[in-house]
Amino acid sequence: MEKPEIPEKTDKMDQTEKSELSAAKKAVGFNQTKKAVESKSAKKIFAASDADERFLLQVKRLCEAAPLEIDFGLTKKELGLACRLEVGCAVCAVLE
């Protein structure tokens, strides 16, 4: 099986995108995100660029099957803040 390619860190999200993510209904964490993708209620995935590579590969494989867009533009700390959490977050899904 060929190893999926993980993109390099992308440009940071602008403030408008962060506020949209903050206000959106979302699933936070891998298990909730996985359930949202499998139930087809996710419309976009955000994954932290500084998360463990093995973890990012799992997220990428999950989203390739859907297919869903993955945004790697934030760090765990930034993604946690955008999700209104007091801790970092490796992955979240914006729900429909």
Secondary structure, DSSP 8 states (H G I E B T S, - for coil): --------------HHHHHHHHHS-EEESHHHHHHHHHTT-EEEEEE-TTS-HHHHHHHHHHHHHTT--EE--S-HHHHHHHTT-SS--SEEEEE-
